[in-house]
Amino acid sequence: MKLFVALALVIALAAPARATPRLEMLPSTGRVDVRYQPGLERTARELQAGAEQELSRISDDLVDLPVPRVIHVQLVRDAASLTEVAPEGRGAPPWAIGVAYPDLGVISVAMRRGATLSDPMTTLRHELAHIALGAAIGPRAPHWLHEGFAYQHSGEWSWERSETLAGMAWFGGVVPLDELDRSFPAEELPADRAYAESYDFVGYLSRRGRYEDTADDGDRWPFRKFLMQVGHGDDLDTAAMRAFGKPLHALFDEWREDLGKRYLLAPIGLLGLGVWVLCGLLLMVAWLRRRRQNRRRIAQWDREERLHDEVRASEVVAPPYVAWPGEDPLAESDEDEHPDDPKLMN
């Protein structure tokens, strides 16, 4: 047994450790420097060129708050390498396609997860929003606010999340705000309620004006003021009162009511749209049928006219009788007066 254990230990020590991917670095042009695996230079340059513009756009929501000084982006081919390039002692979730470390200003982005390709620019926007919000607010931002804010700036959309929100509106199951942070799963699933709810709730806050009136979209200023107040040290309820005039739980109830209106009325709208589409199709079918009937009627008229012309052309018309000079055309011939006279017959 001792010999077996020793042999196993020797084999384990002799096995080569998995090498960390070699990363090359682009020349720095601003706050964002990019390292990439060989062969990905073109994509790395695109990320570097777009990162500064995306940071400026994200910073528009973080008025009068600290901004990240330097951001290090690491670009790898496969998501399996995210753990290998992660900062020491951090690691990366096995399901991630991109990871942000806001306290370190580090972002890792993968081109694909196995055979599934991703858009690295969309991933980078999502992770940049995490970095920017972390620099602006720090640990005061709850998980749901982080995820919702990042979703606002990534432009992502998922049919599975829409189905999840519809199911929550139709059948209930909205996670209470106080339990939302504890409801995030170990993996980010497109259909998970916590992620879908966070994305939609933060989206509602970004669209809501200072007042409850739906015509007051606020031009995002109430949402920006809310983030600014949190960044300046206010708790979430105080920041919500100053920005929206209501505490956060009241805003959450508003969102839940809005969710029901959007998704419960959607089937009615779709039904009305379906009726209009059906009516349009029936009108189109009736028009095509009438057109076909008219063509058949015109073709029948053409056939009848051709047949009439053919009949007229086949008829033989005798030429008119012309009397000889001196002959009375009205006089009857002897032949007609005496048909049996043998002299006339001879």
C-alpha positions in Angstrom: 0.0 0.0 0.0 2.8 2.4 0.9 4.5 1.6 -2.4 1.2 2.3 -4.3 0.7 5.6 -2.5 4.3 6.6 -3.3 4.0 5.7 -6.9 0.7 7.7 -7.2 2.4 10.7 -5.6 5.3 10.5 -8.0 3.0 10.3 -11.0 1.0 13.3 -9.7 4.1 15.4 -9.2 5.4 14.4 -12.6 2.3 15.4 -14.4 2.7 18.8 -16.1 0.6 21.6 -14.7 -1.9 23.2 -17.1 -0.1 26.2 -18.5 -1.6 29.6 -18.2 -2.4 31.0 -21.7 0.2 33.4 -23.0 -1.2 36.9 -23.5 0.2 39.6 -25.7 -0.5 43.3 -25.0 -1.7 46.1 -27.2 0.0 49.5 -26.9 -2.0 51.6 -24.3 -4.1 54.4 -25.8 -6.1 55.5 -22.7 -7.7 54.1 -19.6 -8.2 50.6 -21.1 -5.3 48.3 -21.9 -6.0 45.0 -23.6 -4.1 41.7 -23.4 -5.1 38.9 -25.8 -4.2 35.4 -26.8 -2.1 35.2 -30.0 -4.4 35.3 -33.1 -7.0 37.5 -31.5 -5.3 40.9 -32.2 -7.9 42.2 -34.5 -10.7 41.6 -32.0 -8.6 43.0 -29.2 -8.1 46.3 -31.2 -11.9 46.5 -31.8 -12.5 46.1 -28.0 -9.9 48.7 -27.2 -11.3 51.2 -29.7 -14.8 50.8 -28.4 -14.1 50.5 -24.7 -13.5 54.2 -24.1 -16.6 55.3 -25.9 -18.7 52.8 -23.9 -17.2 54.0 -20.7 -18.2 57.6 -21.5 -21.7 56.4 -22.3 -21.9 54.5 -19.0 -20.5 57.4 -17.1 -23.5 59.5 -18.2 -25.6 57.5 -15.6 -23.0 58.1 -12.9 -23.0 61.8 -12.5 -20.6 63.4 -10.0 -19.2 60.0 -9.0 -15.8 58.4 -9.1 -14.7 56.8 -12.4 -12.3 53.9 -13.0 -8.8 55.1 -13.6 -7.3 52.1 -15.4 -9.1 48.9 -16.7 -7.3 45.8 -17.7 -9.1 43.6 -20.3 -8.0 40.0 -21.0 -9.3 38.4 -24.2 -9.2 34.6 -24.5 -10.6 32.1 -27.0 -12.6 29.8 -24.8 -14.4 30.4 -21.5 -12.4 27.4 -20.0 -9.4 29.8 -19.9 -11.2 32.4 -17.7 -10.2 30.7 -14.5 -6.6 30.4 -15.7 -6.2 34.2 -16.4 -8.2 35.2 -13.3 -6.4 37.3 -10.6 -4.7 35.2 -8.0 -7.1 33.7 -5.6 -10.3 34.8 -7.5 -11.2 32.2 -10.1 -14.2 32.5 -12.5 -17.6 30.9 -12.5 -17.8 27.8 -14.8 -20.8 29.2 -16.7 -19.3 32.7 -17.4 -18.4 34.1 -20.8 -17.0 37.2 -19.1 -16.0 38.2 -15.6 -15.4 41.5 -13.9 -13.5 42.2 -10.8 -14.6 45.8 -9.9 -12.2 46.2 -6.9 -9.2 45.3 -9.2 -10.4 47.0 -12.4 -9.9 43.7 -14.3 -12.2 42.2 -17.0 -11.8 38.8 -18.7 -13.7 38.1 -21.9 -14.0 34.9 -23.9 -14.8 34.5 -27.5 -16.8 31.4 -27.0 -18.0 28.8 -24.6 -17.3 25.4 -26.2 -19.0 25.4 -29.6 -21.2 28.5 -28.7 -19.8 31.7 -30.1 -20.5 35.1 -28.3 -20.2 38.7 -29.2 -17.2 39.9 -27.2 -18.2 43.6 -27.5 -21.6 42.9 -25.9 -19.8 41.0 -23.1 -17.3 43.8 -22.6 -20.1 46.4 -22.3 -21.8 44.3 -19.6 -18.5 43.9 -17.7 -17.5 47.6 -18.1 -20.8 48.6 -16.5 -20.0 46.4 -13.5 -16.5 48.1 -13.2 -18.0 51.6 -13.6 -20.7 51.0 -11.0 -18.2 49.4 -8.6 -15.9 52.4 -8.9 -18.8 54.9 -8.4 -20.8 53.2 -5.6 -18.6 50.5 -4.3 -20.1 47.8 -2.0 -23.2 49.8 -1.4 -24.7 48.6 -4.6 -26.7 45.4 -4.1 -26.4 42.5 -6.4 -29.7 43.2 -8.2 -28.7 46.8 -8.9 -25.3 45.6 -10.3 -26.9 43.1 -12.6 -29.7 45.4 -13.7 -27.3 48.3 -14.4 -25.0 46.1 -16.4 -27.9 44.8 -18.4 -29.0 48.4 -19.1 -25.7 49.0 -20.9 -25.1 45.7 -22.6 -28.0 45.7 -25.0 -28.7 42.1 -24.3 -32.1 40.5 -24.9 -33.2 36.9 -24.1 -36.5 35.3 -25.1 -36.2 32.9 -22.1 -36.1 35.9 -19.7 -39.2 37.4 -21.4 -41.0 34.1 -20.9 -39.9 34.1 -17.3 -41.3 37.6 -16.7 -44.5 36.6 -18.5 -44.9 33.6 -16.2 -44.3 35.8 -13.2 -47.0 38.2 -14.3 -49.5 35.4 -15.2 -48.9 32.9 -12.4 -47.2 35.0 -9.7 -43.8 34.1 -8.2 -42.2 37.6 -8.1 -39.3 37.4 -5.6 -39.8 40.0 -2.8 -37.2 42.8 -2.9 -35.7 41.9 0.5 -35.1 38.3 -0.7 -33.8 39.2 -4.2 -30.1 39.3 -3.4 -30.3 35.9 -1.7 -32.2 34.4 -4.7 -29.4 34.6 -7.2 -28.4 31.1 -8.2 -24.9 29.7 -8.4 -25.2 29.9 -12.2 -26.6 32.7 -14.4 -29.5 31.1 -16.2 -31.4 33.0 -18.8 -34.7 31.9 -17.4 -33.8 32.5 -13.8 -36.3 34.8 -11.9 -33.7 36.7 -10.0 -31.8 37.9 -13.1 -34.9 38.5 -15.1 -36.5 40.5 -12.2 -33.4 42.5 -11.6 -33.0 43.4 -15.3 -36.6 44.5 -15.6 -36.9 46.4 -12.3 -33.8 48.5 -12.9 -35.0 49.1 -16.4 -38.3 50.4 -14.9 -36.4 52.7 -12.6 -34.3 54.1 -15.5 -37.5 54.9 -17.5 -39.6 56.3 -14.6 -39.7 60.0 -14.2 -39.7 62.0 -11.0 -43.5 61.4 -10.7 -45.6 58.4 -11.2 -47.2 59.8 -14.4 -46.3 57.5 -17.3 -45.9 60.6 -19.6 -43.0 61.7 -17.4 -40.0 59.7 -18.6 -37.6 61.8 -16.7 -34.9 61.6 -19.4 -33.1 59.2 -16.9 -32.3 62.0 -14.6 -34.3 60.6 -11.6 -32.5 57.3 -12.1 -29.1 59.1 -12.3 -29.9 61.1 -9.2 -30.8 57.8 -7.4 -27.4 56.4 -8.2 -25.6 59.6 -7.3 -27.3 59.7 -3.9 -26.4 56.1 -3.2 -22.8 56.9 -4.3 -22.7 59.8 -1.9 -23.6 57.6 1.0 -27.5 57.5 1.2 -29.2 54.2 1.8 -31.4 52.9 -1.0 -34.7 54.1 0.5 -33.4 57.7 1.2 -31.9 57.8 -2.3 -35.2 56.6 -3.8 -37.2 59.2 -1.9 -34.9 62.0 -3.1 -34.9 60.9 -6.7 -38.4 59.4 -7.2 -40.4 60.7 -4.3 -41.2 57.2 -3.0 -39.3 54.6 -1.0 -37.8 51.7 -2.8 -40.4 49.2 -1.8 -43.2 51.4 -3.1 -41.3 51.7 -6.4 -41.0 47.9 -6.4 -44.8 47.6 -6.0 -45.2 50.0 -8.9 -42.9 47.9 -11.0 -44.9 44.7 -10.2 -48.1 46.4 -11.2 -46.5 47.6 -14.4 -45.2 44.1 -15.1 -48.8 42.8 -14.8 -50.1 45.4 -17.2 -47.5 44.8 -19.8 -47.6 41.0 -19.8 -51.3 40.4 -18.9 -52.5 42.8 -21.6 -50.0 41.5 -24.1 -52.2 38.4 -25.0 -55.2 40.7 -25.6 -53.2 42.9 -27.9 -51.8 39.8 -29.7 -55.4 38.5 -30.0 -56.5 41.8 -31.6 -53.5 41.8 -33.9 -54.3 38.2 -34.8 -57.9 39.1 -35.7 -56.7 42.0 -37.9 -54.2 39.7 -39.6 -56.9 37.1 -40.1 -59.3 39.7 -41.6 -56.5 40.9 -43.9 -55.8 37.3 -45.1 -59.6 36.7 -45.7 -59.8 39.9 -47.7 -56.8 38.9 -49.7 -58.2 35.5 -50.4 -61.5 37.0 -51.5 -59.8 39.4 -53.8 -57.7 36.7 -55.4 -60.8 34.5 -55.8 -62.7 37.4 -57.4 -59.8 38.1 -59.7 -59.6 34.4 -60.7 -63.4 34.4 -61.5 -63.1 37.6 -63.6 -60.2 36.0 -65.6 -62.3 32.9 -66.2 -65.3 35.0 -67.3 -63.2 37.0 -69.7 -61.6 33.8 -71.1 -65.1 32.4 -71.6 -66.2 35.5 -73.5 -63.1 35.2 -75.7 -63.8 31.6 -76.5 -67.4 32.4 -77.4 -66.4 35.3 -79.6 -63.9 33.1 -81.5 -66.4 30.4 -82.0 -68.9 32.9 -83.4 -66.4 34.2 -85.8 -65.5 30.7 -87.0 -69.2 29.9 -87.6 -69.7 33.0 -89.6 -66.6 32.4 -91.7 -67.8 28.8 -92.5 -71.2 29.9 -93.9 -71.5 30.1 -97.9 -73.5 33.0 -99.1 -75.1 32.8 -102.7 -74.3 35.8 -104.9 -77.3 38.0 -105.8 -79.3 37.3 -109.1 -78.6 39.8 -111.9 -81.2 40.0 -114.8 -80.1 40.0 -118.4 -80.5 43.1 -120.5 -84.2 43.5 -121.5 -85.3 40.8 -119.2 -88.0 41.6 -116.7 -86.7 40.4 -113.4 -90.2 40.3 -112.1 -91.5 38.1 -114.9 -91.9 34.4 -114.1 -90.1 31.9 -116.4 -92.0 29.6 -118.8 -90.5 26.8 -117.0 -92.1 27.8 -113.8 -95.6 28.3 -115.6 -95.5 25.0 -117.5 -93.3 22.5 -115.7 -94.9 19.5 -117.4 -95.0 20.8 -121.0 -93.1 18.2 -123.1 -92.2 20.9 -125.8 -90.4 22.9 -123.2 -88.8 19.8 -121.9 -87.5 18.9 -125.3 
